[in-house]
Amino acid sequence: MKNDRFMISPIPLPDIALCRKKLKQTFTNLSERELESLLRPDAVRHYKKGELIYAEGTRIKGCYFVYSGIIKIYQTGHEGKDQIIKFDQEGDIFGFRSVIRHEPACTSVETHSEAILCYIPDIILLDLIKTNSGFAYDMMQIACKELGDSNRYIRDIAQKSVKERLAEILLLIASDFGMENDGTLKLNITREDLSNFVGTATETVIRLLSDYKTEGIVESKGRKIKLLHIEKLKTIAGL
């Protein structure tokens, strides 16, 4: 497959200095020289909405830092149904686990919105982990958070009903991506993606959202969901 990572972007890209400045906000222990080695001028690219970054099972030669946009990370089951693991956004980094472990990608990644990503080659990432203990600590913190999120998801699948998980996912989206002043989630999400995030059938999510609407907990129209009663959602979610 042709690698088009260095094709000319259809829109103006941010100056590499701005990308390094944003990376510095996530990894505060990097020197200017290390930032320059991590992000080269040709490492920044614009991606269209719905574009596949890489597929589960492929060998990747580096990881990605999200300069802007929203990224969907998911796995595909034996029957072809996707299970969304998480959504990443500005300031997040993904793909590093497979790079560090020298393993094929354990997830597929595609853009949920238009995005600008910064590519970090594996050799440079691994060298910095070995030589900069502060950077290694920051990476460990990110990895530990992801492990904690995974453990919580496994617990919820085993112990919570679909109704409880849906309530928790809506609260998670609100916490991670924010809400408008009227309570509308800033993350626009299809019913199919929401069901893949919760881990159930699309029809079930549609029915539960209708139940929530009847109970005065949410309003929904198209991809927009408005949370009307946060405390009731917390009660349903068992939080």
Secondary structure as GFF3:
##gff-version 3
##sequence-region A 1 239
A	DSSP	alpha_helix	16	26	.	.	.	ID=ss1
A	DSSP	alpha_helix	32	38	.	.	.	ID=ss2
A	DSSP	three_ten_helix	41	43	.	.	.	ID=ss3
A	DSSP	beta_strand	44	47	.	.	.	ID=ss4
A	DSSP	beta_strand	52	54	.	.	.	ID=ss5
A	DSSP	beta_strand	62	68	.	.	.	ID=ss6
A	DSSP	beta_strand	71	76	.	.	.	ID=ss7
A	DSSP	beta_strand	82	88	.	.	.	ID=ss8
A	DSSP	beta_strand	93	94	.	.	.	ID=ss9
A	DSSP	alpha_helix	96	101	.	.	.	ID=ss10
A	DSSP	beta_strand	108	111	.	.	.	ID=ss11
A	DSSP	beta_strand	115	121	.	.	.	ID=ss12
A	DSSP	alpha_helix	122	131	.	.	.	ID=ss13
A	DSSP	alpha_helix	133	159	.	.	.	ID=ss14
A	DSSP	alpha_helix	162	177	.	.	.	ID=ss15
A	DSSP	alpha_helix	191	198	.	.	.	ID=ss16
A	DSSP	alpha_helix	202	214	.	.	.	ID=ss17
A	DSSP	beta_strand	218	221	.	.	.	ID=ss18
A	DSSP	beta_strand	224	227	.	.	.	ID=ss19
A	DSSP	alpha_helix	230	237	.	.	.	ID=ss20
###
